[in-house]
Amino acid sequence: MTALAYNFKSDGLYYNILSETDRTVEVTYYDYKNNSYYNDAYGDIEIPSKLIYDRKTYKVTSIGKYAFYKCSGLTSVTIPNSVTSIGISAFYNCSGLTSVTIGNSVTSIGNSAFSNCSGLISIIVDESNPSFSSIEGILYNNDATTLIYCPITKKTVTIPNSVTSIDYSAFYGCSGLTSVTIPNSVTSIGNYAFYGCSGLTSVTIPNSVTSIGQRVFENCSGLTSVTIGNSVTSIGYYAFSGCYGLTSVTIPNSVTSIGKYAFSGCSGLTSVTIPNSVTSIGERAFSGCSGLTSVTIGNSVTSIGYYAFDGCYGLTSVTIPNSVTTIVQSAFSNCRGLTSVTIGNSVTSIGKYAFSGCSKLTSIYCQGTKPPRENPRESIVFSEAILKECTLYVPIGCQAAYEAVDPWRNFWNIEEMDFSGIDDIISDNIGISVINRAIHIDNADGNMLVEVFNLSGKSVYRGHGNIVDGLSTGIYIIKIADKSMKIKI
């Protein structure tokens, strides 16, 4: 024995003495190598409330952390009324465990106590327990306001209306879960809550929820659609990372921040609209979204994180709003389908590799009268091919300024154009759509002036109609009153 994490063994179980004065012990494990946990418990076991060791009677008051870690032969366990706590990962990865019965004195259960118990069907709690309860084999706190843990074998779950919070890792690894109904009573969903629920195909997060925690739906690979309630203010780190089946998600106007890696690897996602409420897009938030063909960045975003859209191969154009001041390192790197970029007039600096790998880039529209600067220590912004083949469009009267500083002076093709009237976005109550190559304008006064310009600033339509047709394929700027937006035909 290289190490002992226990004081004695009795009837096949290992124990630590907690107090000689109180004569209390906890169930523990044998550490046969450092950081390796071992217990040879198997079959159906009933943990004793008392035992005798060295002619002394001890009371079993705790199931220690890792006590039954990876006891794959364990099929059921009954925890006596003498036990008050169950430690972290106490039954972690007990693949053969089908049922657990918890006595009336348990007041604390550690994180991941039953995680990865792939055969677990039900957790039963003594009805007189003051801290915990069970409904249909699912573990809750005493008044069922917090859902603590759902056994992995559950296929469909309807969460009762009494629940206000879904706990940390509550549904972790429930790969067979195909349906879950979250009631309007729920206000918070903990980190890792639905991690790895690969059988889920859709989920609706009700309006009562105010935040989506870290890694909540990470690796839910079967998830195709998500409805996010309009009270959510933040989407946490890795929240939907690895949901490569996700094709549709609507981010509500209540959201102010999108955490790093929030949607990374969602290769099935085709379009995303980031509302005006959002002020920050985290590092790698949409990296690896290779199917993304359209992204609209709201005009309140002030920061776009490192590699935020790295590897979004399907993007063909992107507009960086006037609210953004800095384009950081590799923000749009490896967007190899990108042909057009519009840079708002408040951008003052561009980081290294911001557009690295964007080999098809043919048009860059810089709206700022002062050229955005590159960090001298991060001088590689555009490839040589882009410098030679891409056309840089700058405001009228600003060409000389751009030709005087890096990286802009390295462009072979610089042209001036009129950017007036494209700083704003059309108000929410006016709808713009393209149907059969015709522009349709909804909810606008029939007497309201409509103007359409090409990207060189040339007017191609001016009138008062609600339908504009006859335009060739391309990108246009449509202006209604003092509001403007880009459209693609």
ZAFILUM-808571 format. One line per 8 residues: for each residue x, y, z of C-alpha. Coordinates in steps of 0.02 Angstrom, whole numbers, plus 50000, padded with zeros to 5 digits. Example, Ala and Ser with C-alpha at 12.3 -4.5 7.8 and 13.67 -1.06 7.14 Angstrom:
BEGIN
50615:49775:50390 | 50684:49947:50357 $
// end
This chain:
BEGIN
50000:50000:50000 | 50076:50164:49942 | 49945:50272:50027 | 49798:50249:50143 | 49649:50368:50140 | 49558:50267:50272 | 49575:50214:50454 | 49497:50043:50445 $
49393:49924:50340 | 49233:49839:50396 | 49120:49721:50299 | 49198:49772:50133 | 49186:49961:50158 | 49323:50085:50204 | 49301:50212:50345 | 49384:50369:50413 $
49366:50415:50595 | 49296:50592:50604 | 49295:50611:50793 | 49355:50496:50930 | 49261:50604:51054 | 49095:50589:50965 | 49139:50417:50895 | 49087:50464:50717 $
49153:50398:50550 | 49128:50426:50365 | 49127:50301:50223 | 49282:50330:50116 | 49394:50242:49989 | 49563:50158:49976 | 49693:50260:49882 | 49800:50127:49801 $
49893:50259:49702 | 49895:50445:49733 | 49737:50523:49663 | 49665:50353:49620 | 49507:50303:49712 | 49454:50125:49746 | 49313:50036:49834 | 49263:49857:49798 $
49079:49880:49846 | 48960:49786:49732 | 48781:49723:49722 | 48645:49791:49836 | 48718:49868:49993 | 48643:49947:50148 | 48764:50062:50236 | 48758:50030:50424 $
48711:50168:50545 | 48831:50096:50676 | 48980:49979:50676 | 49112:49915:50798 | 49299:49936:50770 | 49433:49895:50897 | 49297:49865:51028 | 49225:50040:51002 $
49054:50081:50929 | 49055:50217:50795 | 48909:50307:50713 | 48914:50327:50522 | 48873:50510:50490 | 48944:50544:50317 | 48973:50473:50143 | 49141:50553:50100 $
49193:50625:49933 | 49236:50492:49803 | 49181:50357:49926 | 49107:50245:49790 | 49195:50324:49641 | 49181:50209:49488 | 49103:50065:49585 | 49030:49992:49425 $
48968:49834:49513 | 48861:49930:49638 | 48675:49906:49595 | 48582:49990:49738 | 48624:50081:49899 | 48524:50126:50053 | 48591:50271:50156 | 48541:50261:50341 $
48458:50398:50444 | 48621:50426:50539 | 48706:50502:50386 | 48696:50692:50370 | 48804:50726:50216 | 48850:50650:50048 | 49015:50713:49978 | 49072:50776:49809 $
49070:50640:49674 | 49024:50510:49807 | 48944:50393:49680 | 49022:50466:49522 | 49023:50346:49374 | 48938:50201:49464 | 48876:50134:49298 | 48780:49986:49372 $
48689:50087:49505 | 48501:50087:49476 | 48429:50159:49637 | 48479:50260:49789 | 48378:50277:49949 | 48420:50428:50058 | 48377:50432:50243 | 48292:50571:50339 $
48448:50655:50411 | 48545:50701:50253 | 48560:50891:50245 | 48696:50914:50114 | 48738:50830:49949 | 48899:50879:49858 | 48916:50925:49675 | 48918:50781:49551 $
48872:50658:49688 | 48778:50547:49562 | 48851:50608:49397 | 48885:50481:49259 | 48782:50347:49344 | 48723:50285:49175 | 48601:50155:49242 | 48523:50260:49380 $
48333:50254:49371 | 48276:50337:49532 | 48327:50425:49690 | 48210:50397:49837 | 48210:50516:49986 | 48132:50479:50155 | 47972:50584:50168 | 48025:50654:50337 $
48190:50724:50270 | 48190:50913:50306 | 48310:50959:50165 | 48274:50850:50013 | 48130:50767:49922 | 48104:50660:49767 | 47970:50667:49634 | 47961:50527:49507 $
48139:50477:49552 | 48211:50653:49526 | 48301:50738:49671 | 48238:50908:49732 | 48260:51014:49887 | 48129:50992:50022 | 47996:51110:49949 | 48037:51064:49768 $
48092:51240:49721 | 48262:51179:49661 | 48286:51032:49544 | 48451:50957:49603 | 48481:50801:49500 | 48391:50700:49366 | 48442:50518:49341 | 48526:50489:49173 $
48399:50360:49115 | 48254:50485:49108 | 48185:50509:48932 | 48057:50647:48956 | 48041:50768:49101 | 47910:50897:49144 | 47979:51008:49280 | 47846:51053:49409 $
47785:51233:49426 | 47856:51242:49603 | 48034:51244:49535 | 48122:51414:49526 | 48299:51353:49492 | 48383:51210:49401 | 48542:51167:49494 | 48722:51145:49438 $
48739:50989:49326 | 48558:50941:49359 | 48538:50849:49191 | 48724:50825:49156 | 48753:50683:49034 | 48570:50637:49012 | 48604:50583:48833 | 48437:50490:48819 $
48335:50643:48868 | 48228:50689:48717 | 48107:50814:48794 | 48110:50935:48940 | 47977:51063:48985 | 48040:51211:49086 | 47897:51305:49172 | 47881:51495:49187 $
47919:51481:49372 | 48105:51447:49335 | 48214:51602:49351 | 48389:51527:49347 | 48476:51382:49259 | 48643:51331:49336 | 48808:51296:49252 | 48821:51129:49159 $
48635:51101:49189 | 48602:51011:49022 | 48782:50975:48971 | 48794:50829:48850 | 48606:50802:48829 | 48635:50745:48651 | 48457:50678:48629 | 48374:50847:48653 $
48312:50919:48489 | 48229:51079:48546 | 48217:51182:48704 | 48116:51333:48757 | 48189:51444:48892 | 48042:51537:48970 | 48028:51725:48992 | 48053:51704:49180 $
48237:51653:49159 | 48357:51800:49176 | 48524:51717:49133 | 48593:51563:49047 | 48743:51500:49145 | 48909:51432:49087 | 48908:51273:48980 | 48721:51249:49010 $
48686:51167:48841 | 48864:51127:48788 | 48880:50972:48677 | 48693:50953:48655 | 48735:50893:48481 | 48555:50847:48433 | 48485:51018:48475 | 48414:51099:48317 $
48316:51247:48386 | 48320:51355:48541 | 48194:51485:48598 | 48269:51606:48724 | 48148:51701:48835 | 48144:51891:48827 | 48207:51916:49005 | 48377:51835:48980 $
48513:51967:48998 | 48669:51861:48976 | 48721:51703:48885 | 48864:51621:48979 | 49030:51547:48926 | 49012:51394:48812 | 48823:51401:48837 | 48784:51318:48669 $
48960:51267:48617 | 48966:51105:48518 | 48781:51109:48472 | 48825:51073:48292 | 48646:51025:48248 | 48580:51196:48299 | 48505:51282:48146 | 48399:51417:48226 $
48418:51531:48376 | 48339:51700:48413 | 48434:51811:48534 | 48306:51925:48619 | 48325:52112:48645 | 48350:52086:48832 | 48524:52008:48809 | 48669:52126:48843 $
48817:52007:48834 | 48864:51849:48741 | 49000:51751:48833 | 49156:51677:48758 | 49131:51517:48656 | 48942:51539:48680 | 48899:51468:48508 | 49068:51401:48453 $
49060:51248:48344 | 48876:51272:48300 | 48913:51226:48120 | 48728:51207:48074 | 48686:51387:48119 | 48650:51485:47959 | 48602:51659:48020 | 48617:51760:48179 $
48548:51930:48225 | 48634:52009:48373 | 48510:52136:48441 | 48546:52318:48484 | 48539:52276:48671 | 48703:52177:48660 | 48859:52275:48707 | 48991:52138:48703 $
49026:51981:48602 | 49146:51865:48693 | 49304:51781:48634 | 49267:51645:48503 | 49081:51670:48531 | 49039:51609:48355 | 49204:51527:48305 | 49184:51373:48198 $
49006:51417:48144 | 49053:51361:47969 | 48874:51363:47905 | 48842:51544:47955 | 48799:51643:47799 | 48726:51799:47879 | 48762:51896:48038 | 48689:52061:48092 $
48785:52149:48231 | 48679:52272:48331 | 48730:52453:48343 | 48764:52449:48531 | 48906:52322:48522 | 49066:52404:48583 | 49181:52254:48591 | 49203:52098:48483 $
49316:51968:48565 | 49469:51878:48499 | 49427:51750:48362 | 49242:51793:48386 | 49196:51740:48208 | 49350:51636:48166 | 49313:51497:48042 | 49142:51562:47988 $
49172:51501:47810 | 48997:51540:47747 | 48998:51726:47786 | 49005:51832:47628 | 48984:52005:47701 | 48990:52085:47872 | 48954:52260:47937 | 49044:52316:48095 $
48934:52450:48174 | 48986:52626:48223 | 48979:52580:48408 | 49134:52469:48392 | 49300:52556:48425 | 49423:52412:48408 | 49431:52259:48296 | 49538:52140:48397 $
49659:52003:48346 | 49588:51870:48228 | 49409:51931:48253 | 49360:51874:48076 | 49506:51762:48034 | 49478:51615:47917 | 49312:51682:47853 | 49365:51619:47683 $
49199:51658:47597 | 49201:51841:47651 | 49199:51959:47502 | 49141:52123:47581 | 49176:52210:47747 | 49105:52375:47807 | 49199:52455:47952 | 49104:52584:48055 $
49163:52761:48079 | 49214:52740:48262 | 49342:52602:48237 | 49512:52670:48287 | 49621:52513:48284 | 49630:52343:48201 | 49722:52197:48280 | 49840:52069:48208 $
49764:51939:48090 | 49592:52020:48107 | 49550:51964:47929 | 49683:51830:47906 | 49630:51692:47787 | 49493:51798:47707 | 49564:51761:47536 | 49408:51810:47437 $
49394:51985:47509 | 49364:52107:47365 | 49287:52260:47449 | 49324:52350:47613 | 49219:52502:47658 | 49302:52609:47792 | 49179:52742:47848 | 49295:52833:47969 $
49370:53000:47915 | 49521:52954:48021 | 49603:52792:47964 | 49597:52653:48095 | 49774:52617:48155 | 49859:52450:48170 | 49962:52407:48323 | 50146:52422:48272 $
50178:52260:48366 | 50035:52175:48274 | 50067:52233:48097 | 50000:52082:48000 | 49818:52130:47966 | 49792:52093:47781 | 49877:51967:47667 | 49975:52021:47515 $
49838:51954:47400 | 49708:52065:47484 | 49822:52217:47473 | 49839:52190:47285 | 49665:52133:47234 | 49542:52209:47360 | 49469:52383:47333 | 49472:52498:47485 $
49330:52625:47489 | 49355:52778:47600 | 49254:52937:47633 | 49265:53078:47506 | 49416:53187:47540 | 49504:53055:47648 | 49605:52957:47521 | 49766:53051:47559 $
49748:53015:47744 | 49729:52829:47712 | 49874:52828:47591 | 49986:52899:47727 | 49970:52762:47860 | 49984:52574:47878 | 49903:52459:47834 | 49797:52562:47715 $
49936:52638:47613 | 49984:52463:47558 | 49821:52440:47462 | 49843:52452:47274 | 49662:52506:47245 | 49590:52648:47349 | 49432:52741:47299 | 49329:52878:47380 $
49140:52862:47401 | 48997:52952:47488 | 48949:52862:47648 | 48820:52992:47701 | 48656:52924:47761 | 48711:52747:47804 | 48757:52773:47987 | 48587:52729:48057 $
48476:52576:48052 | 48295:52579:47998 | 48177:52584:48147 | 48107:52419:48210 | 47927:52451:48153 | 47976:52461:47969 | 48001:52291:47889 | 48119:52264:47742 $
48121:52101:47645 | 48178:52038:47475 | 48057:51926:47381 | 48094:51867:47204 | 48231:51998:47188 | 48110:52138:47233 | 48125:52248:47390 | 47966:52248:47494 $
47939:52385:47624 | 47809:52355:47761 | 47734:52473:47892 | 47799:52628:47803 | 47693:52778:47755 | 47655:52770:47568 | 47711:52950:47552 | 47880:52917:47633 $
48030:52942:47520 | 48127:52783:47479 | 48303:52793:47407 | 48415:52650:47354 | 48603:52668:47323 | 48735:52547:47263 | 48894:52527:47366 | 48981:52662:47264 $
48852:52787:47327 | 48761:52802:47160 | 48571:52819:47170 | 48481:52677:47082 | 48304:52715:47142 | 48210:52864:47215 | 48023:52861:47243 | 47876:52832:47360 $
47827:52653:47322 | 47824:52506:47443 | 47899:52389:47314 | 48063:52418:47222 | 48106:52297:47082 | 48212:52287:46927 | 48379:52292:47019 | 48521:52176:46974 $
48601:52055:47097 | 48711:52141:47226 | 48719:52236:47390 | 48624:52399:47410 | 48593:52534:47538 | 48409:52576:47563 | 48366:52742:47644 | 48196:52787:47716 $
48181:52960:47796 | 48339:52975:47901 | 48364:52788:47925 | 48468:52668:47819 | 48518:52486:47806 | 48606:52366:47689 | 48514:52235:47590 | 48568:52096:47474 $
48477:52046:47316 $
// end
